[in-house]
Amino acid sequence: MLITFPDGNKKNFDKSISCSEIAAGLPGRISGEALAARVNNQTEDMNYIISADSTIRFVLFSDNEGREIYRHSSSHILACAVKRLFPGAIPAIGPAIENGFYYDFDKLPAAETDFPKIETEIKKIISSALPFVRREISRAEAKEIFSQDIYKLEIIDELADSEVLTVYTIGDFTDLCRGPHVPHTGYIRAVKLTKCAGAYWRGSEKNTMLARIYGTSFPSVKELDNYMHLLAEAEKRDHRKLGTRLDLFSINDNIGSGLVLWHPKGAQLKNTIESFWKEDHLQSGYELISTPHIGKSLLWQISGHSGFYRENMFSPMEIEGQEYFIKPMNCPFHIEIYKSRKHSYRELPLRWAELGTVYRYEKSGVMHGLMRVRGFTQDDAHIFCTPEQMDSEIKSVLAYCLKMLAVFGFREYDIFVSTRPAEKSVGRAELWENAEKALVTAVRESGLEYSVDQGGGAFYGPKIDIKIKDAIGRSWQCSTIQFDFNLPERFKLAYTGQDGSEIQPYMIHRALFGSIERFIGVLTEHYSGKFPLWLAPLQIKLLTVNSAVIPWAENLHEKLKKCQIRCLLDKRDESIGRKIRDAQNEYVPLIAVAGKKEEESGTVSIRTLDGFVQQGMAVDDLVKKIADAVAEKSSAPLLSGSEK
């Protein structure tokens, strides 16, 4: 029996052998670190027996799949501990999530105050090094095992008859699970429970509210401590708290969940981003268009959204006997503009951009501040091009994405090429294959590193996704470039070729920020609410030392406003120290103090948010410095070399 390793080396074995036995015969620490194995591209437990020629790759914690296995195993350990301490609790589901895991329970009489007790029990389970024992069982046996668990029974009833049912047991706890899992509980070395929250079964408010316990786990206490420090930093940067503190936005139940109300400062921030976006697109060869918020149901039937995206669309409304949908995407509208007249190959590529507000139905349980909403502005663009132009257009769009992200301070990112989904996709296999190759070629020829996200494409075509990294190293899905051969075919798009024939154009969907709302949430957390001067809703606050200088300060305030500087005059009858503290708490980048000395000299004393002070700055110099920083879209402090 021949086993082939990822580096091309091969090894013969005389008889069937488990993955763990193969790992034990390899040099280094692989046998103690391998969590699972990819055997012939199928992930298996380490005790899986190989009995024929195979390829093998061991899965480690450093792999995305390894972290998922590690944390899913941790969720089973959590459920085991909870059942020991609270026998009446009913386990529901316990998946791995990004950076951690959770487990949902019904009838759980526990709260966060019980976490120390639960964590102590988790440590006992870990120290016992209990094996994860996998068994294949019949449907009847599964129903007997989980006869007291309505959630497992519901899952069992929904599985196809052909589905092989498996359970994993650690100690006295058995869970319905496909696996795989780590070899034994001792592999999980550091666990921390982070919070408890309510969650509806399957995310629907029509179902039972369950208790969800969140946690995370790492191979070492040091890694866990580093992550907990990151969580504490993330808590400080939470855009929902900063949004309230800085008076940027609110979400009101009287309006509806996931629908954002932008307050004056937040609306100013949004307008600054959108104005820059429009100006830069016009300078970069795009044309701006604008489309309605609703469209007839026929439009969504032709596009395929009503068939492949229906669960994310709001219910239709009837107008004059016709069904209309509020739009979840802008694409069909842009296509109808294209179809409004004939096009020649000489016109292509057409690059059309829109800040289009769309509405998507999100379940109540998944909405999260600005990061997951029901109504948002998509910074959308569609490019219609010839087949010969596609490669260069994709490379151009990719470069433009990275340039725009850098303007906002994001220069670190991960790039993924996402392939055809296993379910819910349209189009011939050869079209998908050619399109995926085209995207990979574009990324490679741009000199960029990338990973493949198998099955992560849209239903109408593959895509390039860019995940940016913020100031504390977290990744956020941002830009996307999607190739679409489906909509041009469905809408029968055409252009006149050089020989006079009708040719179907290629179509590229593209969003730089994805959602303006979400991008502002990410920006808020990236900068911890301390926006660069060019982005800040309020750029400078002018403070009066006493009432005698108010007339002069009012004139100065008007001058700054006429120079397009976002300025506010604070002439309250408060101490200057109180005014400075208030401005700092509002994260205003610049504070200008106006007293008698400044009035006499025609200058101001400038204080930055990080505490630098420059006395006696001429007003014209201040205006120029601000104008230069805005023009350069600089994230650097306005003053340097100043004394505190």
Secondary structure, 3 states (H helix, E strand, C coil): CEEECCCCCEEECCCCEEHHHHHHCCCCCHHHHCCEEEECCEEECCCCEECCCEEEEEECCCCHHHHHHHHHHHHHHHHHHHHHHCCCCEECCCCEECCEEEEEEECCCCCHHHHHHHHHHHHHHHHCCCECEEEEECHHHHHHHCCCCHHHHHHHHHCCCCCCEEEEEECCEEEECCCCCCCEHHHCCEEEEEEEEEEEHHHCCCCCEEEEEEEEEECCHHHHHHHHHHHHHHHHHCHHHHHHHCCCEEECCCCCCCCEEECHHHHHHHHHHHHHHHHHHHHCCCEECCCCCEEEHHHHHHHCHHHHCHHHCCCCEEECCEEEEECCCCHHHHHHHHHCCCCECCCCCEEEEEEEEEECCCCHHHCECCCECCEEEEEEEEEEECHHHHHHHHHHHHHHHHHHHHHCCCCCEEEEEECCCCCCCCCCHHHHHHHHHHHHHHHHHCCCCCEEECCCCECCECEEEEEEECCCCCEEEEEEEEEECHHHHHCCCCEECCCCCEECCEEEEEECCCCHHHHHHHHHHHCCCCCCCCCCCCCEEEEECCHHHHHHHHHHHHHHHHCCCCEEEECCCCCHHHHHHHHHHCCCCEEEEECHHHHHHCEEEEEECCCCEEEEEEHHHHHHHHHHHHHHCCCCCCCCCCEC
